[in-house]
């Protein structure tokens, strides 16, 4: 029997973001600004100029906060997507969802 490329499923994990994920979150925000500048309404220079402390604080707040959460999708040990959920009154709202282009249409978006 011949093995096809589609027979291989990459190892995928969806987990709650931790403080050490800040570099991946920054990297994915940069990719988001590059791919969808009109949708995101953020200039790439603004994202690139944002200090590391901002990203560290953002991820820290998401990792430890009670009013929002960051979920990370890892494919073969590499961060490939993220979702940010905020609690507003009694509703949980998806504020941002991003999956890298090469991992789209694989089910990561709905899983996040």
C-alpha positions as CSV (number, residue, x, y, z in Angstrom):
1,X,0.0,0.0,0.0
2,X,1.4,3.4,-1.0
3,X,1.4,6.1,1.7
4,X,0.1,9.5,0.6
5,X,1.1,12.9,2.1
6,X,-2.5,13.3,3.3
7,X,-2.1,10.2,5.5
8,X,0.3,12.1,7.8
9,X,-1.4,14.2,10.5
10,X,0.9,16.7,12.2
11,X,1.0,16.6,16.0
12,X,-1.3,19.4,17.1
13,X,-2.0,20.8,20.5
14,X,-4.4,23.5,21.6
15,X,-3.5,24.9,25.0
16,X,-3.9,27.9,27.2
17,X,-1.2,30.5,26.6
18,X,1.6,30.8,29.1
19,X,3.9,33.8,29.8
20,X,6.8,32.3,27.8
21,X,4.6,32.5,24.6
22,X,5.1,36.3,24.3
23,X,7.6,36.0,21.4
24,X,5.3,33.8,19.4
25,X,2.4,36.1,20.0
26,X,4.5,39.0,18.8
27,X,5.6,37.0,15.7
28,X,2.0,36.1,14.9
29,X,0.8,39.7,15.3
30,X,3.5,40.8,12.8
31,X,2.4,38.1,10.3
32,X,-1.2,39.2,10.8
33,X,-0.3,42.9,10.1
34,X,1.6,41.8,7.0
35,X,-1.1,39.6,5.6
36,X,-4.2,41.6,6.4
37,X,-3.3,45.3,6.9
38,X,-6.7,46.6,5.9
39,X,-8.6,44.2,8.1
40,X,-6.4,44.6,11.2
41,X,-6.2,48.4,10.7
42,X,-2.7,48.5,12.2
43,X,0.4,49.6,10.5
44,X,3.3,47.2,10.4
45,X,5.7,49.9,11.8
46,X,3.4,50.2,14.8
47,X,3.5,46.4,15.5
48,X,7.3,46.3,14.9
49,X,7.8,49.3,17.1
50,X,5.8,47.9,20.0
51,X,8.3,47.2,22.9
52,X,8.8,43.7,24.1
53,X,7.4,44.8,27.5
54,X,4.0,45.3,25.9
55,X,3.9,41.7,24.5
56,X,5.1,40.3,27.8
57,X,2.4,42.2,29.7
58,X,-0.3,41.2,27.3
59,X,0.5,37.5,27.5
60,X,1.0,37.7,31.2
61,X,-2.5,39.3,31.6
62,X,-4.0,36.6,29.3
63,X,-2.2,33.8,31.0
64,X,-3.0,34.7,34.6
65,X,-6.1,36.9,34.2
66,X,-9.7,35.9,35.0
67,X,-11.3,38.2,32.4
68,X,-9.5,37.0,29.4
69,X,-7.6,34.0,28.0
70,X,-5.1,33.3,25.3
71,X,-5.2,30.0,23.5
72,X,-2.3,28.8,21.4
73,X,-2.3,26.2,18.6
74,X,1.0,24.3,18.3
75,X,1.7,22.2,15.2
76,X,4.7,19.9,15.5
77,X,5.9,22.0,18.5
78,X,5.7,25.4,16.7
79,X,3.1,28.0,17.5
80,X,0.9,28.2,14.5
81,X,-2.1,30.1,15.7
82,X,-3.7,31.9,18.6
83,X,-7.1,33.0,19.9
84,X,-7.8,35.7,22.4
85,X,-11.1,35.5,24.4
86,X,-12.4,38.1,26.7
87,X,-15.2,37.9,29.3
88,X,-17.7,40.7,29.0
89,X,-20.4,40.4,31.7
90,X,-21.6,36.8,31.3
91,X,-20.5,36.4,27.7
92,X,-17.1,35.1,26.4
93,X,-16.2,37.0,23.2
94,X,-13.6,36.0,20.7
95,X,-11.6,39.2,20.3
96,X,-8.9,37.9,17.9
97,X,-8.2,34.7,16.0
98,X,-5.2,34.1,13.8
99,X,-3.8,31.0,12.1
100,X,-0.7,31.0,10.0
101,X,-1.4,30.7,6.2
102,X,0.2,27.2,5.9
103,X,-2.0,25.9,8.7
104,X,-5.3,27.3,7.5
105,X,-8.1,24.9,6.5
106,X,-6.8,22.3,8.9
107,X,-9.3,22.8,11.7
108,X,-7.1,25.0,13.9
109,X,-9.4,28.0,13.7
110,X,-12.5,26.2,15.0
111,X,-10.4,24.3,17.6
112,X,-9.1,27.6,19.0
